[in-house]
Amino acid sequence: MTRWLSILLIAAVRFYQRGISPLLGPNCRFTPTCSQYMIEAIQKYGAIRGLIKGTRRICRCHPFQPGGYDPP
């Protein structure tokens, strides 16, 4: 079950990367980008824990955060 959830979540992030992100331009302050971080976190930690880690990362990505290198 969680394998299918992981596949679905990664597909949603890939859709964002290829379909929506190019229209918005580069905004992420981190390396890897927040969407790539989400994919790597899901692959490394599984669907639920990876989604939580990815969501926390997205919440940290704002103009008052210096950013930088932050691997999952």
C-alpha positions in Angstrom: 0.0 0.0 0.0 2.7 2.5 0.9 4.6 1.6 -2.2 1.7 2.7 -4.3 1.3 5.9 -2.2 5.0 6.6 -2.8 4.6 6.2 -6.5 1.5 8.5 -6.5 3.2 11.2 -4.5 6.4 11.1 -6.6 4.2 11.3 -9.8 2.5 14.4 -8.3 5.8 16.1 -7.5 7.1 15.3 -11.0 4.0 16.8 -12.5 4.7 20.0 -10.5 8.4 20.0 -11.6 7.6 19.6 -15.3 4.2 21.4 -15.6 3.9 24.1 -13.0 7.4 25.0 -11.8 8.7 26.2 -15.2 5.9 28.8 -15.2 6.8 30.1 -11.8 10.5 30.4 -12.3 13.3 29.4 -9.9 12.3 30.4 -6.4 13.7 27.8 -4.1 16.5 28.9 -1.7 17.8 25.4 -1.1 19.9 22.8 -2.9 18.4 20.4 -3.8 15.2 22.2 -4.6 12.2 21.6 -2.4 10.5 19.4 -4.9 13.6 17.3 -5.5 14.0 17.1 -1.7 10.4 15.8 -1.4 11.1 13.0 -4.0 14.4 12.0 -2.3 12.8 12.0 1.2 9.9 9.8 0.0 12.4 7.4 -1.6 14.6 7.3 1.5 12.0 7.3 4.3 8.8 6.1 2.7 5.6 7.8 1.8 4.4 9.1 5.1 7.7 10.1 6.8 9.0 11.5 3.5 5.9 13.6 3.0 6.2 15.0 6.5 9.9 15.8 6.0 9.2 17.4 2.5 6.3 19.5 3.9 8.5 20.8 6.7 11.2 21.7 4.2 8.6 23.6 2.0 7.5 25.5 5.2 11.1 26.6 5.7 11.5 27.9 2.2 10.7 31.6 2.5 12.5 35.0 2.0 13.7 35.2 5.6 15.5 31.8 5.4 19.1 31.9 4.0 18.7 28.5 2.3 21.8 26.6 1.2 22.6 22.9 1.0 20.1 20.8 2.9 20.0 17.1 1.9 17.1 14.8 3.1 
